[in-house]
Amino acid sequence: MPEEKQAKKMDNPTEDNEPQHKEKPANSPAAPQTSKKEAESPENLKKLPEKDPVTKIQAWWRGTLVRRALLHAALRAWIIQGWWRLILSRLLEKRRQATLENFSREEWAVVRLQSWARMWRIRRRYCQVLNAARIIQAYWRCHSCTSRGLIKGHYRVTASQLHLELEILLGSGPCIVTECIPLPIKQ
C-alpha cells in the first residue's frame, strides 16, 4: 500500500506538494477577526506561513537595488558637496585677497599723503627760515653801507633753532649781538 501512494505521488506531484492549509483572504467573512495586537504577537508570527524562496529572492534583489541606488545618490551628493566647498573656498580666498589688496592700497595712499604733508610742512618752515636769513643779510649789507661801519656775522640753522651772531664795528667800539631764535617745528 505505501508503494501505491508513492506511485500516485509521482504521477500527480501537485496533489501532495501543496500546503496542507490554504489561507483565506483577510476580508472574507469566514476569516476570524483578530485585533492588531493579537496578529503581531510572537505566537501568531510563528503561525504565519513562510514566504516561498522566489519571493525571498525578489525581496533581496529589490533591497539590493534600493541600497545601490541610495549609495549612488549619497556618492553623488558627496561629490557635489565637495565641489561646492571647493568653489566656496576659492570664492572666499578671492574675496580675502581683494580685501587685502584694497587695504594695502589704502594704507599705501595714507602713508604717501602723510609723507607729502610732512614734507610740505618742513619745506615751508625751511623756506621761512631761509627767507628770514636773506632779510637779515640784506639788512646787514644795507646797514654796513649806510653807517660806514663794519658788520660781521654768521648764522647757523639747526632742526629747532636759528643761532645768530653779529659783530658790529662802529667808531665808538665793537658791539657783539648773539641771539638764539627757537623755530616752532612740531616733532
C-alpha positions in Angstrom: 0.0 0.0 0.0 2.7 2.6 0.8 4.2 1.8 -2.6 0.9 2.7 -4.3 0.8 6.1 -2.5 4.4 6.7 -3.7 3.4 5.9 -7.3 0.4 8.2 -7.1 2.6 11.0 -5.8 4.9 10.5 -8.7 2.1 10.5 -11.2 0.4 13.6 -9.7 3.0 15.7 -8.0 0.8 18.8 -7.4 -1.6 17.0 -5.1 0.6 16.4 -2.1 3.2 19.2 -2.7 0.6 21.9 -2.0 0.5 23.3 1.5 -1.9 21.5 3.8 -3.9 24.6 4.8 -4.8 27.4 2.5 -5.0 30.9 3.7 -8.3 32.6 3.5 -8.3 36.3 2.5 -8.4 38.6 5.5 -11.6 40.3 4.1 -13.5 37.1 3.7 -16.4 36.7 6.1 -15.2 33.3 7.1 -11.8 34.6 8.4 -11.8 35.2 12.1 -11.5 38.8 13.1 -8.3 39.5 15.2 -7.0 42.7 16.6 -3.6 44.1 15.6 -2.1 43.2 18.9 -3.1 39.6 18.5 -1.8 39.5 14.9 1.6 40.9 15.9 2.1 38.7 18.9 5.1 36.2 18.7 2.7 33.2 18.7 0.8 34.4 15.7 4.0 35.3 13.9 5.2 31.8 14.2 1.9 30.5 12.8 2.3 32.6 9.6 3.5 30.6 6.6 7.0 31.2 5.4 7.5 33.1 2.2 8.4 30.9 -0.7 12.1 31.2 -1.9 11.2 33.1 -5.1 9.6 35.9 -3.0 12.6 36.0 -0.7 15.0 36.3 -3.7 12.9 39.0 -5.2 12.8 40.9 -1.9 16.5 40.5 -1.5 17.1 41.8 -5.1 14.8 44.8 -4.6 16.6 45.6 -1.4 20.0 45.4 -3.1 18.8 47.7 -5.9 17.4 50.2 -3.4 20.6 50.1 -1.4 22.7 50.5 -4.6 20.6 53.5 -5.7 20.9 55.1 -2.2 24.7 54.5 -2.3 24.9 56.1 -5.7 22.8 59.0 -4.6 24.9 59.5 -1.5 28.1 59.4 -3.5 26.8 61.9 -6.0 25.7 64.2 -3.2 29.1 63.8 -1.5 30.8 64.7 -4.8 28.6 67.8 -5.3 29.2 68.9 -1.7 32.9 68.6 -2.1 32.8 70.6 -5.4 30.6 73.2 -3.7 33.0 73.5 -0.8 35.9 73.9 -3.2 34.0 76.7 -5.1 33.2 78.4 -1.8 36.8 78.2 -0.5 38.1 79.7 -3.8 35.5 82.5 -3.7 36.4 83.2 0.0 40.1 83.3 -1.0 39.4 85.7 -3.8 37.4 88.0 -1.5 40.1 87.8 1.1 42.8 88.6 -1.5 40.8 91.5 -2.9 40.2 92.9 0.6 43.9 92.6 1.5 44.9 94.4 -1.8 42.3 97.1 -1.2 43.6 97.6 2.4 47.2 97.6 1.2 46.4 100.2 -1.5 44.6 102.4 1.1 47.4 102.0 3.6 50.0 103.0 0.9 47.9 106.0 -0.1 47.6 107.2 3.5 51.4 106.8 4.0 52.1 108.8 0.9 49.7 111.5 1.9 51.3 111.7 5.3 54.7 111.9 3.8 53.7 114.7 1.4 52.1 116.6 4.3 55.2 116.3 6.4 57.5 117.2 3.5 55.3 120.3 2.7 55.3 121.5 6.3 59.0 121.1 6.7 59.8 122.7 3.4 57.6 125.6 4.3 59.5 126.1 7.6 62.8 125.8 5.8 61.7 128.4 3.3 60.6 130.7 6.1 64.0 130.3 7.8 65.8 130.9 4.6 63.8 133.9 3.8 64.5 135.3 7.3 68.2 134.7 6.8 68.1 136.6 3.5 66.2 139.5 5.0 68.8 139.7 7.8 71.7 139.5 5.3 70.1 142.3 3.3 69.7 144.5 6.4 73.3 143.8 7.3 74.6 144.7 3.9 72.5 147.8 3.8 73.4 148.8 7.4 77.2 148.3 6.8 77.0 150.5 3.8 75.0 153.3 5.4 76.8 153.5 8.7 80.2 153.2 7.2 80.9 150.7 9.9 81.7 147.1 9.6 79.2 144.4 10.4 80.4 140.8 10.5 78.2 137.9 11.4 77.3 134.4 10.9 74.3 132.2 11.5 73.7 128.5 11.9 70.3 126.8 11.4 69.6 123.6 13.3 66.4 121.5 13.4 64.7 123.6 16.0 66.8 126.8 16.4 68.4 129.7 14.5 71.7 130.7 16.0 72.7 134.3 15.1 76.0 136.1 16.0 76.6 139.7 14.8 79.6 141.9 15.4 79.1 145.5 14.7 82.2 147.7 14.5 81.4 151.4 14.7 83.6 154.3 15.5 82.8 154.1 19.2 83.7 150.4 19.7 82.6 146.9 18.8 79.2 145.6 19.7 78.6 141.9 19.7 75.0 140.6 19.5 74.3 136.9 20.0 70.8 135.6 19.6 69.2 132.1 19.6 65.8 132.0 18.0 63.7 128.9 18.5 61.8 127.6 15.5 58.2 126.3 16.1 58.6 122.9 14.3 56.4 120.2 15.7 58.0 116.8 16.2 
